[in-house]
Amino acid sequence: MKKIGKSTFFIVLALILLFSASAVIGLDFQKGDNVSPLINGVDDIRLGIDIQGGVDVTFAPSGDYDATEAQLDAATEIIKTRLVSLGINDSEVYSDEKSDRIIVRFPWQAGESNFDPEAAVKELGETAELTFRKGSEYDTDADGKAIPKGDIVIGGKDVKEAEPLTQLNDDGEYEYVVKLTLNDSGKEAFASATAALAGSSTPISIWMDETMISAPSVNEAITGGEAYITGDFTYDSAKSLASKINSGALPFKMETSSFKTISPTMGEGSLDAVLLAALIAFICIAIYMIVLYRLPGVVAVIALTGQIAGSVAVVSGWFGFMNSSTLTIPGIAGIILAAGMGVDANVITGERIKEELRSGKSLDSAIKIAYKKAFSAILDGNVTNIIVAIVLMGAFGVPTSFFSKILNSTIFFAFGATAEGVVYSFGFTLLAGVIFNFIMGVFAARLMVTSLSKFKCFKNRKLYGGDAA
């Protein structure tokens, strides 16, 4: 308590306002003609099928290829993983074994300049077989597609992880590259091949399906288990290539047998109606909290603003270590439900402060004891929501997601995989909102209330719901 000074309120307030503004507005970084998001904002959020409509596409094996049930299942899971790597978790992907078809539905946003649904469909259906080969010579088939001649050094199965990053080129300028971390088999094969080619005129060519990305010369043996793919990459293209490598190659070549757009399931005005209702509810809650709890009510409104901004930031990909997510109507419901838990936390604390003041405690003691007593009740209520959110994300997320790996191996192993994005979206936003409830509604709110109580003008007990001193 003694460590919390008068300036703490203004510091916390400034941080919440700055964070909230950046979560809404975002920030872009422009280098030449390329624009990359430095901080994602509301405009970077991809909206779900229920809000903005989407794409309905059917994939089939190329030519007369007869895919097995296991191959169709594998291809289905790879497509799900690729969709998630594009920031799309509101999707429907299922296979029809009788007709050898894979049906995919995913959202798109017509006004989004950096998302092309036809390009996304093409990317989903690419075999995405990565190979490093000796030499760069190739033939062409009747369709003009390249057929590399060189022996394969390593392939996608030898790659443990791929990630986009920047590095300095020979001209002293930063460029986007894709870094590959090789597994044990890939590390040994790559070291052996580069040692044999070091100093020779034979390069190692890097291929993605029938496209040669680059063919760098080998100056020395590469034994560190890392390889870099260079080329004329933008941030998006480097990220896309890394995502395809991580998701793995499809077990067979596919072609698009049908492609069409689908209308929003909730209607064109559903988002505006939900947002308007949420805004009206927020204003009513703010008035209620301020009237009933006075100064702690004002702090509660500030904390609630930070909590909602945090939920939006998680969905948009504001945090650099997390990818963006798809926002659906159930996802918005998750944010609103978590905000309700935030209001509940502040109501509990406000009532506790009133009780302690009316029992004769000093202002400082009442605030300290109230937050201590309220925390256990707040913790119990939020932990139950965390458990529900984790179960929903594990049961309805893609098999490669963190919670799915845990729950599918222990609880849901007998039910197979699913990817009902709308349910996952609800669990995702609920979990994010509850976490930010602890950060904003408990921790930040306590700092602000305690700091305000240090000001002489705010020492009046009536401002906290008590009787006049």
TITORRO-359154 format. One line per field, with one value per residue (C-alpha): residue number from 0; chain; x, y, z. Coordinates in steps of 0.1 Angstrom, whole numbers, plus 5000, padded with zeros to 4 digits. Last residue first. Layout:
n (NUM|...)
chain (A|...)
x (X|...)
y (Y|...)
z (Z|...)
END
This chain:
n (468|467|466|465|464|463|462|461|460|459|458|457|456|455|454|453|452|451|450|449|448|447|446|445|444|443|442|441|440|439|438|437|436|435|434|433|432|431|430|429|428|427|426|425|424|423|422|421|420|419|418|417|416|415|414|413|412|411|410|409|408|407|406|405|404|403|402|401|400|399|398|397|396|395|394|393|392|391|390|389|388|387|386|385|384|383|382|381|380|379|378|377|376|375|374|373|372|371|370|369|368|367|366|365|364|363|362|361|360|359|358|357|356|355|354|353|352|351|350|349|348|347|346|345|344|343|342|341|340|339|338|337|336|335|334|333|332|331|330|329|328|327|326|325|324|323|322|321|320|319|318|317|316|315|314|313|312|311|310|309|308|307|306|305|304|303|302|301|300|299|298|297|296|295|294|293|292|291|290|289|288|287|286|285|284|283|282|281|280|279|278|277|276|275|274|273|272|271|270|269|268|267|266|265|264|263|262|261|260|259|258|257|256|255|254|253|252|251|250|249|248|247|246|245|244|243|242|241|240|239|238|237|236|235|234|233|232|231|230|229|228|227|226|225|224|223|222|221|220|219|218|217|216|215|214|213|212|211|210|209|208|207|206|205|204|203|202|201|200|199|198|197|196|195|194|193|192|191|190|189|188|187|186|185|184|183|182|181|180|179|178|177|176|175|174|173|172|171|170|169|168|167|166|165|164|163|162|161|160|159|158|157|156|155|154|153|152|151|150|149|148|147|146|145|144|143|142|141|140|139|138|137|136|135|134|133|132|131|130|129|128|127|126|125|124|123|122|121|120|119|118|117|116|115|114|113|112|111|110|109|108|107|106|105|104|103|102|101|100|99|98|97|96|95|94|93|92|91|90|89|88|87|86|85|84|83|82|81|80|79|78|77|76|75|74|73|72|71|70|69|68|67|66|65|64|63|62|61|60|59|58|57|56|55|54|53|52|51|50|49|48|47|46|45|44|43|42|41|40|39|38|37|36|35|34|33|32|31|30|29|28|27|26|25|24|23|22|21|20|19|18|17|16|15|14|13|12|11|10|9|8|7|6|5|4|3|2|1|0)
chain (A|A|A|A|A|A|A|A|A|A|A|A|A|A|A|A|A|A|A|A|A|A|A|A|A|A|A|A|A|A|A|A|A|A|A|A|A|A|A|A|A|A|A|A|A|A|A|A|A|A|A|A|A|A|A|A|A|A|A|A|A|A|A|A|A|A|A|A|A|A|A|A|A|A|A|A|A|A|A|A|A|A|A|A|A|A|A|A|A|A|A|A|A|A|A|A|A|A|A|A|A|A|A|A|A|A|A|A|A|A|A|A|A|A|A|A|A|A|A|A|A|A|A|A|A|A|A|A|A|A|A|A|A|A|A|A|A|A|A|A|A|A|A|A|A|A|A|A|A|A|A|A|A|A|A|A|A|A|A|A|A|A|A|A|A|A|A|A|A|A|A|A|A|A|A|A|A|A|A|A|A|A|A|A|A|A|A|A|A|A|A|A|A|A|A|A|A|A|A|A|A|A|A|A|A|A|A|A|A|A|A|A|A|A|A|A|A|A|A|A|A|A|A|A|A|A|A|A|A|A|A|A|A|A|A|A|A|A|A|A|A|A|A|A|A|A|A|A|A|A|A|A|A|A|A|A|A|A|A|A|A|A|A|A|A|A|A|A|A|A|A|A|A|A|A|A|A|A|A|A|A|A|A|A|A|A|A|A|A|A|A|A|A|A|A|A|A|A|A|A|A|A|A|A|A|A|A|A|A|A|A|A|A|A|A|A|A|A|A|A|A|A|A|A|A|A|A|A|A|A|A|A|A|A|A|A|A|A|A|A|A|A|A|A|A|A|A|A|A|A|A|A|A|A|A|A|A|A|A|A|A|A|A|A|A|A|A|A|A|A|A|A|A|A|A|A|A|A|A|A|A|A|A|A|A|A|A|A|A|A|A|A|A|A|A|A|A|A|A|A|A|A|A|A|A|A|A|A|A|A|A|A|A|A|A|A|A|A|A|A|A|A|A|A|A|A|A|A|A|A|A|A|A|A|A|A|A|A|A|A|A|A|A|A|A|A|A|A|A|A|A|A|A|A|A|A|A|A|A|A|A|A|A|A|A|A|A|A|A)
x (4842|4811|4795|4807|4801|4836|4832|4813|4845|4860|4897|4895|4903|4933|4948|4961|4928|4933|4964|4946|4917|4941|4964|4933|4918|4950|4953|4916|4896|4925|4948|4924|4896|4923|4926|4888|4885|4911|4894|4860|4874|4889|4860|4835|4859|4862|4825|4822|4852|4838|4870|4867|4890|4881|4858|4878|4908|4886|4898|4935|4952|4925|4926|4963|4968|4936|4947|4979|4965|4976|4943|4923|4901|4866|4873|4904|4890|4857|4875|4898|4869|4849|4879|4886|4850|4852|4884|4867|4840|4864|4890|4865|4852|4888|4898|4870|4884|4919|4904|4881|4909|4932|4904|4889|4923|4931|4897|4898|4875|4843|4821|4805|4838|4844|4810|4812|4847|4833|4804|4828|4850|4820|4806|4841|4844|4808|4816|4846|4825|4801|4830|4838|4803|4806|4838|4824|4793|4816|4831|4796|4790|4823|4858|4885|4919|4952|4985|5001|5037|5034|5006|4982|4969|4935|4917|4941|4939|4901|4901|4926|4906|4876|4896|4911|4876|4865|4894|4884|4847|4858|4878|4848|4828|4855|4849|4811|4799|4762|4761|4795|4787|4752|4764|4791|4767|4743|4771|4784|4750|4744|4778|4771|4737|4753|4780|4755|4732|4762|4775|4741|4734|4744|4725|4733|4743|4764|4762|4783|4808|4814|4841|4838|4861|4893|4923|4943|4977|4982|4995|4993|5027|5032|5016|5049|5061|5028|5030|5066|5057|5027|5048|5075|5048|5031|5063|5074|5099|5121|5141|5160|5154|5176|5189|5196|5210|5243|5264|5264|5295|5310|5306|5274|5258|5222|5194|5162|5124|5122|5085|5072|5063|5081|5118|5151|5182|5215|5243|5269|5299|5319|5333|5312|5292|5303|5301|5267|5254|5268|5256|5221|5218|5229|5207|5177|5178|5182|5154|5161|5152|5143|5145|5123|5137|5125|5151|5170|5196|5234|5238|5249|5216|5208|5182|5144|5122|5097|5096|5099|5101|5113|5122|5133|5098|5097|5125|5163|5190|5168|5187|5188|5166|5138|5106|5091|5056|5050|5019|5036|5064|5094|5130|5152|5187|5193|5219|5216|5180|5163|5127|5094|5061|5034|5006|4988|4950|4950|4972|4948|4919|4937|4945|4908|4898|4923|4931|4953|4928|4900|4867|4853|4860|4864|4852|4858|4840|4859|4846|4871|4860|4869|4833|4825|4850|4834|4857|4851|4863|4842|4858|4859|4895|4910|4942|4960|4979|4945|4934|4967|4961|4926|4939|4965|4938|4916|4946|4954|4918|4917|4950|4937|4905|4925|4927|4919|4939|4921|4934|4939|4923|4892|4887|4854|4851|4826|4839|4827|4800|4806|4790|4781|4811|4835|4853|4890|4904|4931|4908|4904|4942|4974|5007|5035|5013|5033|5029|5051|5054|5087|5089|5058|5051|5015|5001|4968|4938|4917|4944|4966|4940|4932|4969|4975|4944|4953|4989|4979|4954|4981|5006|4980|4968|5003|5013|4996|5018|5015|5046|5028|5000)
y (5108|5108|5074|5049|5043|5051|5088|5090|5082|5115|5109|5118|5156|5147|5124|5091|5074|5079|5056|5028|5030|5030|5001|4980|4985|4975|4942|4931|4944|4950|4920|4896|4906|4904|4867|4863|4882|4860|4828|4840|4852|4817|4797|4816|4814|4776|4773|4793|4775|4740|4722|4685|4656|4621|4610|4583|4606|4632|4628|4623|4626|4648|4670|4678|4681|4701|4726|4734|4735|4709|4690|4720|4735|4722|4700|4717|4752|4743|4725|4755|4779|4759|4756|4793|4800|4780|4797|4831|4825|4810|4838|4866|4850|4846|4881|4899|4893|4908|4936|4946|4943|4968|4992|4992|4996|5027|5042|5035|5007|5015|4986|5009|5013|4976|4969|4996|4984|4948|4961|4978|4947|4924|4949|4952|4915|4913|4940|4919|4888|4907|4917|4880|4874|4903|4890|4855|4869|4886|4852|4837|4864|4855|4870|4850|4850|4868|4850|4852|4861|4896|4906|4927|4896|4910|4885|4891|4929|4928|4909|4933|4963|4948|4945|4980|4995|4974|4988|5024|5016|5000|5031|5052|5028|5028|5066|5063|5028|5030|5060|5052|5015|5022|5049|5026|4997|5017|5030|4994|4980|5007|4999|4962|4967|4988|4963|4934|4954|4965|4929|4915|4940|4918|4888|4860|4834|4858|4850|4823|4826|4799|4775|4740|4712|4728|4706|4684|4667|4639|4634|4671|4685|4697|4722|4737|4741|4757|4781|4791|4798|4820|4839|4846|4856|4879|4896|4902|4878|4883|4852|4836|4802|4798|4765|4755|4722|4737|4717|4738|4728|4758|4781|4765|4785|4795|4782|4800|4795|4768|4762|4727|4718|4743|4740|4750|4745|4736|4751|4732|4754|4738|4755|4734|4707|4677|4695|4709|4674|4658|4687|4686|4649|4650|4679|4665|4633|4650|4676|4708|4743|4763|4801|4818|4851|4887|4913|4940|4960|4959|4951|4915|4909|4917|4895|4894|4866|4840|4807|4770|4741|4705|4702|4667|4657|4688|4674|4671|4664|4654|4644|4670|4668|4691|4687|4722|4726|4736|4715|4690|4685|4708|4697|4709|4719|4737|4715|4692|4694|4709|4699|4713|4697|4723|4701|4734|4732|4756|4781|4781|4787|4816|4831|4829|4844|4874|4890|4920|4946|4935|4950|4917|4900|4862|4834|4797|4767|4736|4704|4676|4652|4616|4608|4581|4594|4628|4649|4677|4712|4739|4771|4798|4794|4816|4834|4822|4796|4784|4777|4759|4736|4728|4720|4697|4679|4673|4661|4635|4623|4620|4601|4577|4571|4563|4587|4574|4595|4599|4634|4657|4646|4667|4700|4716|4753|4774|4809|4835|4856|4887|4882|4845|4836|4851|4884|4888|4914|4936|4967|4964|4969|4950|4965|4966|4955|4953|4976|4969|4995|5009|4998|5007|4998|4998|5007|4996|5018|4998|4979|5010|5032|5006|5002|5039|5044|5015|5027|5063|5052|5030|5059|5084|5062|5054|5091|5094|5067|5029|5018|5024|5000)
z (5081|5059|5055|5030|4993|4981|4974|5006|5025|5015|5010|4973|4977|4999|4972|4985|4979|4942|4943|4961|4936|4906|4918|4928|4893|4876|4895|4897|4868|4844|4847|4862|4837|4810|4816|4816|4783|4766|4778|4766|4733|4726|4739|4716|4686|4691|4690|4658|4643|4645|4638|4646|4653|4663|4691|4709|4717|4733|4769|4773|4739|4724|4755|4754|4717|4714|4740|4721|4686|4661|4661|4650|4677|4687|4717|4729|4725|4741|4770|4775|4776|4801|4824|4822|4829|4861|4871|4867|4893|4918|4914|4918|4951|4963|4953|4971|5005|4997|4976|5005|5031|5013|5004|5040|5056|5035|5042|5079|5091|5110|5099|5073|5056|5054|5040|5014|5002|5000|4979|4954|4952|4944|4919|4903|4898|4885|4859|4847|4846|4823|4802|4798|4786|4762|4748|4744|4727|4702|4695|4691|4664|4648|4650|4632|4649|4645|4652|4686|4695|4682|4704|4685|4666|4660|4683|4712|4708|4708|4741|4755|4744|4762|4794|4791|4788|4817|4838|4830|4838|4871|4880|4876|4898|4924|4926|4928|4935|4927|4904|4887|4882|4868|4844|4831|4828|4808|4785|4780|4773|4746|4730|4731|4714|4688|4682|4679|4655|4634|4632|4622|4595|4565|4577|4602|4577|4557|4520|4502|4475|4449|4437|4423|4412|4424|4418|4441|4440|4465|4501|4508|4520|4556|4578|4588|4552|4542|4571|4563|4527|4538|4563|4536|4511|4537|4548|4513|4497|4466|4475|4503|4520|4550|4565|4601|4615|4624|4600|4568|4548|4531|4501|4486|4458|4461|4438|4446|4446|4420|4413|4404|4441|4462|4451|4466|4443|4458|4436|4415|4408|4435|4467|4490|4471|4491|4524|4515|4508|4541|4563|4547|4551|4588|4597|4578|4597|4631|4625|4606|4616|4585|4584|4558|4545|4544|4535|4554|4535|4538|4501|4509|4527|4563|4579|4585|4597|4586|4605|4595|4620|4622|4585|4573|4563|4540|4519|4520|4494|4465|4434|4406|4375|4384|4364|4356|4344|4308|4304|4282|4308|4313|4321|4350|4360|4393|4409|4439|4453|4483|4483|4497|4487|4490|4473|4466|4474|4503|4484|4454|4477|4494|4459|4450|4484|4480|4513|4517|4506|4529|4515|4504|4537|4536|4557|4552|4537|4525|4510|4503|4475|4467|4457|4482|4508|4512|4533|4558|4564|4579|4589|4616|4626|4599|4608|4576|4597|4609|4574|4567|4597|4585|4550|4566|4586|4555|4535|4562|4563|4525|4525|4551|4532|4501|4471|4436|4411|4378|4371|4401|4433|4442|4461|4467|4475|4494|4502|4527|4542|4562|4597|4599|4578|4603|4603|4599|4623|4607|4607|4645|4650|4644|4654|4629|4600|4568|4538|4508|4481|4495|4531|4550|4587|4598|4633|4650|4655|4679|4699|4697|4713|4740|4749|4751|4772|4795|4798|4805|4832|4849|4849|4860|4889|4900|4903|4937|4952|4956|4977|5009|5000)
END
